[in-house]
Amino acid sequence: MSETPHLSGPFRVGDRVQLTGPKGRLHTITLREGGELHTHNGVLKHSLLVGEPDGSVVTNSAGHEYLALRPLLRDFVMSMPRGAAIVYPKDAAQILSAADIFPGATVVEAGVGSGALSLWLLRAIGPAGRLVSFERRAEFADVARANVETFLGGAPSTWDVVVGDLVESLPAAVEPGSVDRVVLDMLAPWECIDVAADALTPGGVVLCYVATATQLSRVAEYIRATGLFTDPDASETMVRGWHVEGLAVRPDHRMIAHTGFLLTARRLAPGAVPPEVKRRASKSSYGDVDVELWTPGAVGDREITDKNLRKRVREAQKAADGVRRRQDLPAPSADSSDATP
């Protein structure tokens, strides 16, 4: 019986299953031959789930019922080990839409963080696409690889991870004018706009995901100054849930508000000059601005300690190693983090 995770159909060995038990407590397991879930409420044998349809209810040894569902991608990314902060599902969905990520697209992503956005991009480009992800820190790249392998059951052939600086490494990784989309999730995306412009095909999209208004302003003005793109478009997404029970219909008391800004622009054809956009003159100019204004501490970027990061790398790799053992796949070589596509 195959041990590669499946996204639909009856549960099979190797599938990840999200169990909702007494009092709504969640347990996520990977089905295996002879496996058991032990809790203070009893024992649930994995064999009870194998062959059952998604959305089944099973009973453990103590008579407690559990609802079994495959975890959605959004469930996985919100609970997976993190090296860096993740792109939340609400923003990932907007990124796929705003950047128009399509099946078969060639996409460049920087940085890879914990692999959350990589999973969404890999799903969108499909088996005919190509995703090239850049990450400066090898530890973050290791966490991302492990998380992607855990969810997909192995390393996808459509994904290359490059450890290094995008500005230095991108020209060697892709042909000029061959990239359909560039997604920049970093502190100073304006530093990468020129190299992204060289890599993008005419009409291609560059999307920047930034946290603060100062970053948003600076990258927008930089894109305008290049003359290589259409006028940038900026937005943010806020999600407010609603309580719906009979006639008690009201907004939830809490909502997912600001997490980041999205800014998109499209690559112009070589030599094209866009029509002039009239706007009010701005008195502000970045010029020789103090870069200290955009350091991680100044913009609220939370640093992770080396000890905490090492722990998260171990957690992510442990999950990925479990997938490899079930499929009898070899562990990645020690120098794989530094390999370029």
Residue pairs with C-beta under 8 A, 6 or more apart in sequence:
1 12
1 13
2 12
2 13
2 14
3 13
3 14
3 32
3 153
3 326
3 327
4 14
4 153
4 154
4 327
5 14
5 15
5 16
5 30
5 151
5 152
5 153
6 12
6 14
6 15
7 70
8 54
8 70
9 53
9 54
10 50
10 51
10 52
10 53
10 54
11 17
11 31
11 49
11 50
11 51
11 52
11 53
11 54
11 56
11 68
11 70
12 31
12 50
12 51
13 31
13 32
13 33
13 46
13 50
13 326
14 30
14 31
14 32
14 153
14 323
14 326
14 327
15 30
15 31
15 70
16 28
16 29
16 30
16 31
16 70
16 71
16 76
16 151
17 28
17 29
17 30
17 31
17 49
17 68
17 69
17 70
17 71
18 26
18 27
18 28
18 68
18 69
18 70
18 71
18 75
19 26
19 27
19 28
19 29
19 37
19 44
19 66
19 67
19 68
20 26
20 66
20 67
20 69
21 27
21 39
21 41
21 64
21 65
21 66
22 41
22 64
27 37
27 39
27 66
28 71
28 75
28 79
29 35
29 37
29 46
30 322
30 323
30 326
31 46
31 49
31 50
32 46
32 326
33 46
34 46
34 47
35 45
35 46
35 47
36 43
36 44
36 45
36 46
37 43
37 44
37 46
37 60
39 60
41 60
41 62
41 64
42 60
42 61
42 62
42 63
42 64
43 60
43 61
43 62
44 58
44 60
44 61
44 66
48 58
48 59
49 56
49 58
49 68
52 58
52 68
54 68
54 69
54 70
55 67
55 68
55 69
56 67
56 68
57 65
57 66
57 67
57 68
58 65
58 66
58 68
59 65
59 66
60 66
73 89
73 119
73 120
73 123
73 151
74 89
76 119
76 151
77 86
77 89
77 92
77 116
77 119
78 86
78 88
78 89
80 114
80 115
80 116
80 147
80 150
80 151
80 316
80 319
81 114
81 143
81 146
81 147
81 312
81 313
81 315
81 316
81 319
82 114
82 143
82 312
83 113
83 114
83 137
83 139
83 140
83 142
83 143
83 144
83 304
83 309
83 312
83 313
83 316
84 111
84 113
84 114
84 137
84 140
84 143
84 304
85 113
85 114
85 302
86 113
86 114
86 116
86 117
87 95
87 113
87 116
87 117
87 120
87 185
87 209
87 260
88 116
88 256
88 259
90 237
90 239
90 256
90 259
91 209
91 237
91 259
91 260
91 262
92 116
92 117
92 120
93 120
94 235
94 237
94 262
95 101
95 117
95 120
95 183
95 207
95 209
95 262
96 120
96 121
96 124
98 205
98 207
98 235
98 262
98 264
99 181
99 183
99 205
99 207
99 264
100 181
100 205
101 107
101 121
101 124
101 125
101 181
102 124
102 125
102 180
103 124
103 125
103 126
103 128
103 129
104 125
104 126
104 128
104 129
105 124
105 125
105 129
105 130
105 180
105 181
106 125
106 129
106 130
106 132
106 174
106 178
106 179
106 180
106 181
107 121
107 125
107 129
107 130
107 131
107 132
107 179
107 180
107 181
107 182
107 183
108 131
108 132
108 133
108 134
108 166
108 170
108 173
108 174
108 179
108 181
108 182
108 183
108 196
108 199
109 117
109 118
109 121
109 131
109 132
109 133
109 134
109 182
109 183
109 185
110 133
110 134
110 135
110 166
110 182
110 183
110 184
110 185
110 186
110 192
111 133
111 134
111 135
111 136
111 137
111 140
111 166
111 185
111 186
112 118
112 133
112 134
112 135
112 140
112 141
112 144
112 161
113 135
113 140
113 144
113 185
114 140
114 143
114 144
114 147
114 316
115 143
115 144
115 145
115 146
115 147
115 148
116 147
117 183
117 185
118 131
118 133
118 144
118 148
118 159
119 147
119 148
119 151
119 152
121 131
121 183
122 131
122 148
122 152
122 156
122 158
122 159
125 131
125 158
126 158
127 158
128 158
129 158
130 158
130 159
130 160
131 158
131 159
131 160
132 159
132 160
132 162
132 173
132 174
132 341
133 141
133 144
133 159
133 160
133 161
133 162
134 161
134 162
134 163
134 164
134 165
134 166
134 169
134 170
134 173
135 141
135 144
135 161
135 162
135 163
136 163
136 164
136 165
137 163
138 163
138 337
138 338
139 309
139 310
139 313
141 161
141 163
141 337
142 313
142 316
142 317
142 337
143 312
143 313
143 316
144 161
145 155
145 161
145 320
145 332
146 313
146 316
146 317
146 319
146 320
147 316
147 319
147 320
148 155
148 156
148 159
149 155
149 320
149 323
149 324
150 316
150 319
150 320
150 322
150 323
153 323
153 327
154 323
154 324
154 327
154 329
155 332
160 173
160 340
160 341
161 337
162 169
162 173
162 340
162 341
163 337
163 338
164 340
166 184
166 186
166 192
166 195
166 196
167 191
167 192
167 195
169 340
170 192
170 195
170 196
170 199
171 195
171 198
171 199
172 340
173 340
173 341
174 199
176 198
176 199
177 198
177 199
177 200
177 201
177 202
178 199
178 201
179 196
179 199
179 200
179 201
179 204
180 200
180 201
180 204
180 205
181 200
181 204
181 205
181 206
181 207
182 196
182 199
182 200
182 204
182 205
182 206
182 207
183 207
183 209
184 192
184 196
184 206
184 207
184 208
184 209
185 208
185 209
186 192
187 215
187 294
187 296
187 299
187 301
188 215
188 294
189 208
189 210
189 215
189 219
190 218
190 219
190 222
190 223
193 206
193 219
193 222
193 223
193 226
194 226
196 206
197 206
197 226
197 228
197 229
197 267
200 206
200 267
201 267
202 267
202 268
202 269
202 270
203 266
203 267
203 269
204 266
204 267
205 264
205 265
205 266
205 267
206 223
206 229
206 264
206 265
206 266
206 267
207 262
207 263
207 264
208 219
208 262
208 263
208 264
209 260
209 261
209 262
210 216
210 219
210 260
210 261
210 263
211 259
211 260
211 261
211 299
211 300
211 301
212 261
212 299
212 300
213 261
214 293
214 294
214 299
215 261
215 294
215 299
216 234
216 261
216 263
218 286
218 294
219 232
219 263
220 232
220 234
220 263
221 286
223 229
223 232
223 263
223 265
224 231
224 232
227 268
227 273
227 274
228 267
228 268
229 265
229 266
229 267
229 268
230 265
230 266
230 268
230 274
231 265
231 274
231 277
232 263
232 264
232 265
233 263
233 264
233 265
234 261
234 262
234 263
235 261
235 262
236 258
236 259
236 260
236 261
236 262
237 259
237 262
238 255
238 256
238 257
238 258
239 255
239 256
240 251
240 252
240 255
240 256
241 251
241 252
241 254
241 255
242 249
242 250
242 251
242 252
243 249
243 250
243 251
243 252
268 274
292 298
296 302
296 303
297 303
304 312
321 331
323 329
324 330
324 331
